[in-house]
Amino acid sequence: MSGFPPAQIIPPQVLLGAYAQGVFPMADQGELTWFSPLMRGIIPLDGGFHVPHGLRRVMKKQPFTVKWDSDFRGTMQGCANRDRTWIDTTILESYCLLHRLGYAHSVECHDEEGLQGGLYGVALGRAFFGESMFSRKTDASKIALVALVEELRARGFILLDTQWLTDHLRRLGGQEIPRDEYQRRLKVAVGDQGSSFHPPVLGPE
């Protein structure tokens, strides 16, 4: 579905309002398009998430220091650094503004050489909308995802939206649900926030 023309910044209320309705933007060659997939990818937060044994062994070695929101822009730039990306300047600046307002968050894996991988997304109510992830070193994005799931469970979140379901996410326990079922879960997770939104607490205090 086509929506607003590309702009320097998508107004925060427009962006948050879209998420509250199950819609998210992507950019492609200067065009900004809004999506609401017929089948929606999610990671269950009620026990369906699976951490493979090999990844558990890696995590015991603690190859990375996991940080929250210490380099949000760098995490987005890492996600955008690929042959074809939907993260253009408008997307980058719009989500960096959401981050400054407390709605967008990054989970990052660092080592002595710097940022090696992570993910970012938007938190609204008790829903987290995962946007993208990247790795410069093996398993960095997976470890960030494990940290995100653990934090969302601890905070009482009930919906982790992955937009589409990749084979990688499916192996970790991701599922696809129809749009009407997603909308039902979304309404419960976002709740009634009236005409204004309030950023939820997320990340270590």
C-alpha positions in Angstrom: 0.0 0.0 0.0 1.4 3.4 -0.9 1.4 6.2 1.6 3.2 9.4 2.4 5.8 10.7 -0.1 9.4 10.5 1.0 10.3 13.3 3.4 13.3 14.2 5.5 11.5 12.9 8.6 8.3 10.9 9.0 6.4 12.7 11.8 6.6 10.6 15.0 2.9 10.5 15.6 2.4 9.3 12.0 5.0 6.5 12.4 3.7 5.4 15.8 0.1 5.6 14.6 1.0 3.3 11.7 2.6 0.8 14.1 -0.5 0.8 16.3 -2.5 -0.2 13.2 -0.1 -2.9 12.1 1.6 -0.9 9.3 5.3 -0.2 8.8 7.3 1.7 6.2 10.2 0.7 3.9 12.0 2.8 1.3 13.1 1.6 -2.1 14.9 3.9 -4.6 13.4 7.1 -3.2 9.9 5.7 -2.8 8.4 5.3 0.7 5.9 2.4 0.9 3.8 1.2 3.8 3.2 -2.5 4.4 0.7 -4.7 6.3 1.5 -8.3 5.3 -1.2 -10.9 4.9 0.9 -13.3 7.0 2.8 -11.7 9.8 6.0 -13.0 11.4 6.2 -13.1 15.2 8.4 -14.7 17.9 6.3 -16.1 20.7 7.2 -14.7 24.1 5.4 -17.4 26.0 8.0 -20.2 25.6 8.1 -20.7 21.8 11.5 -19.1 21.4 14.3 -21.7 20.9 18.0 -21.1 21.5 20.0 -23.8 19.7 22.6 -25.7 21.7 25.4 -24.4 19.6 24.4 -20.8 20.3 24.1 -21.6 24.0 27.7 -22.8 24.0 28.9 -19.7 22.3 27.0 -17.5 24.8 28.7 -19.2 27.7 32.0 -17.9 26.4 30.7 -14.4 26.5 32.2 -13.2 23.2 30.4 -9.9 23.3 29.2 -7.3 25.8 25.5 -6.7 25.2 24.5 -3.0 25.4 21.2 -1.2 25.0 20.9 2.1 23.1 24.5 3.0 23.3 24.9 3.4 19.5 21.4 3.4 17.9 22.5 5.2 14.8 25.5 2.9 14.3 23.2 -0.1 14.7 20.8 1.3 12.0 23.8 2.0 9.7 25.1 -1.5 10.3 21.7 -2.9 9.2 21.7 -0.7 6.2 25.1 -1.7 5.0 24.2 -4.3 2.5 23.9 -4.6 -1.3 20.2 -3.6 -1.3 18.7 -1.8 1.7 15.3 -0.3 2.5 16.9 2.0 5.1 17.4 5.3 3.4 18.1 8.7 4.9 14.4 9.3 5.6 14.0 6.0 7.5 17.3 6.5 9.3 16.5 10.0 10.6 12.9 9.1 11.4 13.8 6.2 13.6 16.7 8.1 15.2 14.1 10.7 16.2 11.9 8.0 17.7 14.9 6.8 19.6 15.5 10.2 21.1 11.8 10.2 22.1 12.2 6.9 23.8 10.2 4.6 21.4 13.0 3.1 19.3 15.7 0.9 20.8 18.8 -1.0 19.8 20.3 -4.1 21.3 24.0 -4.2 20.5 26.9 -6.7 20.7 30.3 -5.1 21.3 33.8 -6.4 21.8 37.2 -4.8 22.0 37.1 -3.8 18.4 33.7 -2.1 18.7 30.1 -2.7 17.5 29.9 -6.2 15.9 26.2 -6.7 15.5 22.8 -6.1 16.8 19.2 -5.1 16.1 16.7 -2.3 16.4 13.0 -1.8 16.6 10.1 0.1 18.1 8.4 -0.4 21.5 4.8 0.6 21.9 2.6 -0.5 24.8 3.6 -4.2 25.4 4.6 -4.7 21.7 8.1 -4.6 20.2 8.3 -4.3 16.4 11.6 -5.7 15.3 12.9 -3.8 12.2 16.3 -5.2 11.2 19.5 -6.9 12.5 23.1 -7.3 11.3 26.3 -9.1 12.2 29.9 -8.3 11.5 31.0 -11.2 13.6 29.5 -14.7 13.9 26.4 -14.9 16.1 26.4 -11.3 17.1 22.8 -10.6 15.9 21.6 -13.9 17.4 23.0 -13.0 20.8 21.3 -9.6 20.6 18.0 -11.3 19.8 18.3 -13.6 22.8 18.9 -10.5 25.0 15.9 -8.8 23.5 13.6 -11.8 24.1 14.8 -12.1 27.7 14.2 -8.4 28.4 10.8 -8.3 26.8 9.7 -11.3 28.9 11.0 -9.6 32.0 9.1 -6.4 31.2 5.8 -8.2 30.5 5.7 -7.6 26.8 3.3 -10.0 24.9 4.1 -9.3 21.2 7.4 -9.5 19.3 6.7 -8.6 15.7 9.3 -9.6 13.1 7.2 -8.4 10.1 8.1 -11.2 7.8 9.3 -14.7 8.8 12.8 -15.7 7.5 14.1 -19.3 7.6 16.6 -18.0 10.2 13.8 -16.8 12.5 11.8 -19.9 11.9 14.6 -22.1 13.2 14.6 -20.0 16.4 10.9 -20.6 16.9 9.4 -17.8 14.8 5.8 -18.3 13.5 3.5 -16.8 10.9 0.0 -15.8 11.8 -2.8 -14.3 9.6 -3.3 -10.6 9.5 -6.6 -10.7 11.4 -5.0 -12.8 14.3 -2.1 -10.4 14.3 -4.4 -7.4 14.6 -6.2 -9.0 17.5 -2.9 -9.6 19.4 -1.7 -6.1 18.4 -4.8 -4.4 19.9 -4.3 -6.2 23.2 -0.5 -5.4 23.2 -0.7 -1.7 22.3 -3.8 -1.1 24.5 -5.9 2.1 24.5 -3.5 5.0 24.5 -5.9 7.6 23.2 -4.6 10.2 20.9 -1.1 10.3 22.4 1.5 7.5 22.9 3.7 6.9 25.9 7.1 5.2 25.6 7.3 2.0 27.6 10.3 1.3 29.8 12.8 -1.0 28.0 16.4 -1.9 28.6 18.3 -2.3 31.9 17.7 0.4 34.4 
